[in-house]
Amino acid sequence: MKALAEASKPGAEHKLLEPFVGNWAFTMKLLTDPRQAPAEMKGTLERKWIMDGRFVQETARGECAKTGKSIEGMSLVRYEAAQKKFSVVKVCGVCGTAYKRRT
């Protein structure tokens, strides 16, 4: 357990995520049918450090101006020291999907 805790300890790479931490408002255009004008969505993003600075958690909430439908999504961003890569896990409450991406 001690070696595992040491390997997952936040390092210099984690500090690169600091500019993404905070609260924002967003406006997004969604094109669902090319024959119609894009739907506009407005919402908020909150990103914060969790688990002693090992992850950045993102919570997104928005509402489609055209339909009034609400959306919610969540992401976790971390640095994987063993692979020397950042990874993101995202989940979407509207489409019920989840995926992981490494950069």
C-alpha positions as CSV (number, residue, x, y, z in Angstrom):
1,M,0.0,0.0,0.0
2,K,2.9,2.4,0.8
3,A,4.3,1.9,-2.7
4,L,0.9,2.4,-4.3
5,A,0.3,5.6,-2.3
6,E,3.7,7.0,-3.3
7,A,3.2,6.2,-7.0
8,S,-0.2,8.0,-7.0
9,K,1.1,11.1,-5.1
10,P,0.3,14.3,-7.0
11,G,3.4,15.8,-8.8
12,A,4.4,18.6,-11.1
13,E,2.2,17.2,-13.9
14,H,-0.9,17.6,-11.7
15,K,-0.1,21.4,-11.3
16,L,-0.7,21.7,-15.1
17,L,-4.4,21.1,-14.5
18,E,-4.7,24.0,-12.1
19,P,-5.8,26.6,-14.7
20,F,-8.9,24.3,-15.4
21,V,-10.1,24.5,-11.8
22,G,-12.9,27.0,-11.2
23,N,-16.5,27.9,-12.2
24,W,-17.6,29.0,-15.6
25,A,-20.7,29.7,-17.6
26,F,-20.9,28.3,-21.1
27,T,-23.0,28.6,-24.3
28,M,-22.9,25.7,-26.8
29,K,-24.6,25.1,-30.1
30,L,-25.8,21.6,-30.9
31,L,-26.5,20.5,-34.5
32,T,-28.8,17.5,-34.4
33,D,-30.5,18.0,-37.8
34,P,-28.6,19.7,-40.7
35,R,-32.0,21.0,-42.1
36,Q,-32.7,23.0,-38.9
37,A,-30.9,25.7,-37.0
38,P,-28.6,24.5,-34.2
39,A,-30.1,24.3,-30.7
40,E,-28.4,26.6,-28.2
41,M,-27.6,25.3,-24.7
42,K,-26.5,27.4,-21.8
43,G,-25.1,26.1,-18.5
44,T,-22.4,26.0,-15.9
45,L,-19.2,24.1,-15.3
46,E,-17.6,23.5,-12.0
47,R,-14.1,21.9,-11.8
48,K,-12.5,21.1,-8.4
49,W,-9.7,19.1,-7.0
50,I,-10.7,15.9,-5.2
51,M,-8.9,13.0,-3.4
52,D,-6.0,15.1,-2.1
53,G,-5.3,16.7,-5.5
54,R,-5.2,13.4,-7.5
55,F,-8.2,14.2,-9.7
56,V,-10.0,17.2,-11.1
57,Q,-13.7,16.6,-11.0
58,E,-15.9,18.4,-13.5
59,T,-19.7,18.8,-13.2
60,A,-21.6,20.3,-16.1
61,R,-25.2,21.3,-16.0
62,G,-27.1,23.0,-18.8
63,E,-30.5,23.6,-20.4
64,C,-31.5,23.6,-24.1
65,A,-33.1,27.0,-24.9
66,K,-35.3,25.4,-27.6
67,T,-36.7,22.4,-25.7
68,G,-36.1,23.3,-22.1
69,K,-34.5,19.9,-21.6
70,S,-31.8,19.8,-18.8
71,I,-28.5,17.9,-19.2
72,E,-25.9,16.8,-16.7
73,G,-22.5,15.4,-17.2
74,M,-19.4,14.6,-15.1
75,S,-15.7,14.0,-15.8
76,L,-12.6,13.0,-13.9
77,V,-9.2,14.1,-15.1
78,R,-6.0,12.6,-13.7
79,Y,-2.3,12.1,-14.5
80,E,-1.3,8.5,-14.8
81,A,2.3,8.5,-13.7
82,A,3.1,4.9,-14.8
83,Q,1.9,5.7,-18.3
84,K,3.1,9.3,-18.2
85,K,-0.3,10.4,-19.7
86,F,-3.3,12.4,-18.7
87,S,-6.6,10.5,-18.8
88,V,-10.3,11.6,-18.8
89,V,-13.3,9.6,-17.9
90,K,-16.6,11.3,-19.0
91,V,-20.2,10.3,-18.4
92,C,-23.3,11.9,-19.9
93,G,-26.8,11.9,-18.4
94,V,-28.6,12.6,-21.6
95,C,-27.2,9.9,-23.9
96,G,-26.1,7.5,-21.1
97,T,-22.6,7.1,-22.5
98,A,-19.2,6.9,-20.8
99,Y,-15.8,6.9,-22.3
100,K,-12.1,7.2,-21.3
101,R,-9.5,9.1,-23.3
102,R,-5.7,9.3,-22.8
103,T,-3.7,12.2,-24.0
